[in-house]
Amino acid sequence: MSERFQGRVAIVTGGGSGIGAAVAKRLAADGAKMVVVFGRRLSALQNTVDAIGADRCYAMSVDVSDEEQVKSAIAKVHEMFGTVDILANMAGIPGPSERVEDYTFADFKKVYSINVFGTFLTMKYCLPIMQAQHRGAIVNTCSCSGMRGYQLEIGYGSSKFAVMGMTMNAANENGGNGVRINCYAPGWVDTDMLDSILSQYEVTKGVHTEKNELKNGTMSRPSTPEEMANVVCFLLSDEASYVNGANFVCDGGKTLN
């Protein structure tokens, strides 16, 4: 077990499944004092708590698109544990796989409420705590969809362009005060979200697609959540102490094609 996060308190949004759960487990395995997982479903969060142990992981039901919930939850974490050293913004939704003209405004706003506004709100309320202690690391979730204009991704793709921009904006305001802010850009990741997208593709395109048939880049397979957690935790660690405002591409070479 590594001790690179020894004594640190982390918040992980979307911590009940997929990459969020993998990041939470890796932070705990690498010595974090407490990992607080945010999510809307306590039953899913409890699985992460059970995997880590209640002495090292605490679950909070939080809708990251709700400002009052985010503000209150982060204040409670600070009150309970005395600090917030790490924020891993892993919460996200794909939205429907539709052409622009078929995409409803309601769905567009829903995607932005989680992927963009949720990322903004958690940064907004964690940053003053980190700035006051002159220490902190934040990693947001971009995507190779936030770097290229893929079909059927007007909501998700544009939201990830926004996340990358917000990351760079916030990093430019910090860095010199001991707080670093970066994002990472996965390609296809073998999670429930990918299963949902493939189901939508079958409806929209009328074609059944297996995971290994996707445009996975040079790797011929989607990544595992644990592979993405390795990248996220590197960026959150002191090993990346001179990395600020970066978008770490970890898409298996998808954007090479």
C-alpha positions as CSV (number, residue, x, y, z in Angstrom):
1,M,0.0,0.0,0.0
2,S,1.3,3.4,-1.0
3,E,1.0,6.3,1.5
4,R,1.0,9.1,-1.1
5,F,-2.3,10.5,0.2
6,Q,-1.6,9.9,3.9
7,G,-3.6,12.2,6.2
8,R,-5.6,13.7,3.3
9,V,-9.4,14.1,3.0
10,A,-10.9,13.6,-0.4
11,I,-14.3,14.2,-2.0
12,V,-15.2,12.0,-5.0
13,T,-18.4,12.8,-6.9
14,G,-20.1,10.0,-8.7
15,G,-18.4,7.7,-6.2
16,G,-21.0,4.9,-6.3
17,S,-19.9,3.3,-9.5
18,G,-17.6,3.3,-12.5
19,I,-14.6,5.5,-12.5
20,G,-15.7,7.4,-9.4
21,A,-15.8,4.2,-7.3
22,A,-12.5,3.1,-8.7
23,V,-10.9,6.5,-7.8
24,A,-12.3,6.3,-4.3
25,K,-10.9,2.9,-3.7
26,R,-7.5,3.9,-5.1
27,L,-7.3,7.0,-2.9
28,A,-8.1,4.9,0.2
29,A,-5.6,2.2,-0.9
30,D,-2.9,4.9,-1.2
31,G,-3.4,6.1,2.3
32,A,-6.2,8.8,2.3
33,K,-7.4,9.5,5.8
34,M,-11.0,9.8,4.6
35,V,-12.7,9.5,1.2
36,V,-16.1,11.1,1.1
37,V,-18.2,9.9,-1.8
38,F,-21.0,12.0,-3.2
39,G,-23.9,10.7,-5.3
40,R,-27.6,10.6,-5.6
41,R,-28.1,6.9,-4.8
42,L,-27.0,6.0,-1.3
43,S,-27.4,2.3,-2.1
44,A,-24.7,2.6,-4.7
45,L,-22.5,4.7,-2.5
46,Q,-22.8,2.1,0.3
47,N,-21.2,-0.5,-2.0
48,T,-18.1,1.8,-2.1
49,V,-18.1,2.3,1.6
50,D,-18.4,-1.4,2.2
51,A,-15.4,-2.0,-0.2
52,I,-13.2,0.5,1.6
53,G,-14.5,0.4,5.1
54,A,-16.6,2.8,7.1
55,D,-13.5,4.0,9.0
56,R,-12.0,5.4,5.8
57,C,-15.0,6.2,3.6
58,Y,-18.2,8.2,4.2
59,A,-21.2,8.5,1.9
60,M,-23.3,11.6,1.4
61,S,-26.4,11.8,-0.8
62,V,-25.7,14.9,-2.9
63,D,-27.2,16.1,-6.3
64,V,-24.2,18.0,-7.7
65,S,-26.5,20.1,-9.8
66,D,-28.2,21.6,-6.7
67,E,-26.2,24.5,-5.3
68,E,-27.6,24.3,-1.8
69,Q,-26.9,20.6,-1.5
70,V,-23.3,21.0,-2.8
71,K,-22.6,24.0,-0.5
72,S,-24.0,22.3,2.6
73,A,-22.3,19.0,1.9
74,I,-18.9,20.5,1.4
75,A,-19.3,22.6,4.5
76,K,-20.2,19.5,6.4
77,V,-17.1,17.6,5.2
78,H,-14.9,20.5,6.2
79,E,-16.6,20.6,9.7
80,M,-16.4,16.9,10.2
81,F,-12.9,16.3,9.0
82,G,-11.2,19.7,9.3
83,T,-10.0,19.9,5.7
84,V,-10.7,19.2,2.0
85,D,-7.4,18.3,0.3
86,I,-8.7,16.6,-2.8
87,L,-11.7,16.9,-5.1
88,A,-12.2,14.3,-7.8
89,N,-15.1,15.4,-10.1
90,M,-16.2,12.0,-11.5
91,A,-20.0,12.5,-11.7
92,G,-21.3,12.7,-15.2
93,I,-24.2,11.5,-17.5
94,P,-24.0,10.8,-21.2
95,G,-27.4,12.1,-22.3
96,P,-29.2,10.7,-25.3
97,S,-27.4,9.8,-28.5
98,E,-29.3,12.0,-30.9
99,R,-28.7,14.3,-33.8
100,V,-28.8,18.0,-33.0
101,E,-32.2,18.6,-34.5
102,D,-33.7,15.7,-32.5
103,Y,-32.0,16.6,-29.2
104,T,-34.5,18.1,-26.8
105,F,-33.6,21.3,-24.9
106,A,-34.7,19.6,-21.7
107,D,-32.1,16.8,-22.2
108,F,-29.4,19.3,-23.2
109,K,-30.0,21.2,-19.9
110,K,-30.0,18.0,-17.9
111,V,-26.6,17.0,-19.3
112,Y,-25.1,20.4,-18.5
113,S,-26.7,20.5,-15.0
114,I,-24.5,17.5,-14.0
115,N,-21.4,17.6,-16.2
116,V,-20.9,21.4,-16.3
117,F,-22.8,23.0,-13.4
118,G,-22.0,20.2,-11.0
119,T,-18.2,20.6,-11.8
120,F,-18.5,24.3,-11.3
121,L,-20.3,24.1,-8.0
122,T,-18.0,21.6,-6.4
123,M,-15.0,23.7,-7.4
124,K,-16.6,26.9,-6.3
125,Y,-17.2,25.6,-2.7
126,C,-14.0,23.6,-2.3
127,L,-11.6,26.2,-3.6
128,P,-11.9,28.7,-0.6
129,I,-11.0,25.8,1.8
130,M,-8.0,24.8,-0.3
131,Q,-6.8,28.3,-0.8
132,A,-6.9,29.1,2.9
133,Q,-4.7,26.1,3.7
134,H,-2.5,26.7,0.6
135,R,-2.9,23.1,-0.5
136,G,-5.3,21.2,-2.7
137,A,-5.7,19.2,-5.9
138,I,-8.7,19.0,-8.2
139,V,-9.2,16.7,-11.1
140,N,-12.2,17.2,-13.4
141,T,-13.6,14.8,-16.0
142,C,-13.2,15.9,-19.6
143,S,-13.3,13.3,-22.5
144,C,-11.9,12.8,-25.9
145,S,-15.5,13.9,-26.8
146,G,-14.5,17.3,-25.4
147,M,-11.6,17.5,-27.9
148,R,-13.3,16.3,-31.1
149,G,-16.8,16.8,-32.6
150,Y,-18.3,13.3,-32.7
151,Q,-21.7,12.4,-34.1
152,L,-24.7,12.1,-31.8
153,E,-22.9,13.8,-28.9
154,I,-24.1,17.4,-29.0
155,G,-25.0,17.4,-25.3
156,Y,-22.2,15.3,-23.8
157,G,-19.5,16.4,-26.2
158,S,-20.1,20.1,-25.8
159,S,-20.4,19.7,-22.0
160,K,-16.9,18.2,-21.9
161,F,-15.5,21.0,-24.0
162,A,-16.9,23.3,-21.3
163,V,-15.3,21.2,-18.5
164,M,-11.9,21.5,-20.1
165,G,-12.3,25.3,-20.4
166,M,-13.4,25.7,-16.8
167,T,-10.5,23.6,-15.7
168,M,-8.1,25.9,-17.5
169,N,-9.8,29.1,-16.2
170,A,-9.7,27.9,-12.6
171,A,-6.1,26.6,-12.9
172,N,-5.0,30.0,-14.2
173,E,-6.5,31.7,-11.1
174,N,-4.7,29.2,-8.8
175,G,-1.5,27.2,-9.1
176,G,0.6,29.8,-7.4
177,N,-1.4,29.5,-4.1
178,G,-0.7,25.7,-3.7
179,V,-3.9,24.6,-5.4
180,R,-3.7,22.7,-8.7
181,I,-6.5,22.0,-11.1
182,N,-6.4,19.5,-14.0
183,C,-8.7,17.3,-16.1
184,Y,-8.3,14.0,-17.8
185,A,-9.8,12.8,-21.1
186,P,-10.8,9.2,-21.4
187,G,-12.1,7.4,-24.5
188,W,-14.4,4.5,-24.1
189,V,-14.4,3.1,-20.5
190,D,-16.1,-0.2,-19.6
191,T,-18.8,1.1,-17.2
192,D,-22.6,1.2,-16.9
193,M,-22.5,4.4,-18.9
194,L,-20.9,2.6,-21.9
195,D,-23.6,-0.1,-21.7
196,S,-26.3,2.7,-21.7
197,I,-24.7,4.4,-24.7
198,L,-24.5,1.1,-26.7
199,S,-28.2,0.5,-26.0
200,Q,-29.0,4.0,-27.3
201,Y,-26.9,3.4,-30.4
202,E,-28.9,0.2,-31.1
203,V,-32.1,2.3,-31.1
204,T,-30.7,5.4,-32.9
205,K,-28.6,3.6,-35.5
206,G,-30.4,0.3,-35.7
207,V,-27.2,-1.6,-35.3
208,H,-26.0,-3.8,-32.4
209,T,-22.4,-2.9,-31.4
210,E,-20.1,-4.9,-29.1
211,K,-17.6,-3.1,-26.9
212,N,-14.6,-4.4,-28.8
213,E,-16.1,-3.2,-32.1
214,L,-16.1,0.5,-31.0
215,K,-13.4,2.9,-32.2
216,N,-11.2,2.2,-29.2
217,G,-8.1,3.7,-30.7
218,T,-4.9,1.7,-30.8
219,M,-5.9,-0.6,-27.9
220,S,-8.8,-2.5,-29.5
221,R,-10.7,-2.5,-26.3
222,P,-12.3,0.0,-23.8
223,S,-10.3,0.9,-20.8
224,T,-11.2,-0.4,-17.3
225,P,-12.3,2.1,-14.6
226,E,-9.1,1.2,-12.6
227,E,-6.9,2.3,-15.5
228,M,-8.6,5.7,-15.4
229,A,-8.3,5.8,-11.6
230,N,-4.6,5.4,-12.0
231,V,-4.4,8.5,-14.1
232,V,-6.7,10.6,-11.9
233,C,-4.8,9.7,-8.7
234,F,-1.5,10.5,-10.4
235,L,-2.8,14.0,-11.2
236,L,-4.1,14.3,-7.6
237,S,-0.8,13.3,-6.1
238,D,2.4,15.2,-5.3
239,E,4.0,13.2,-8.1
240,A,2.2,15.7,-10.4
241,S,3.2,18.7,-8.3
242,Y,4.2,20.8,-11.4
243,V,1.1,19.9,-13.4
244,N,-1.6,22.6,-13.5
245,G,-4.2,23.4,-16.1
246,A,-3.5,20.3,-18.1
247,N,-5.9,17.9,-19.9
248,F,-4.3,14.5,-19.6
249,V,-5.4,12.4,-22.6
250,C,-5.8,8.7,-21.7
251,D,-8.0,7.5,-24.6
252,G,-6.0,4.5,-25.8
253,G,-5.1,6.4,-28.9
254,K,-8.7,7.1,-30.0
255,T,-8.0,10.7,-31.0
256,L,-5.0,9.5,-33.1
257,N,-7.5,8.1,-35.7
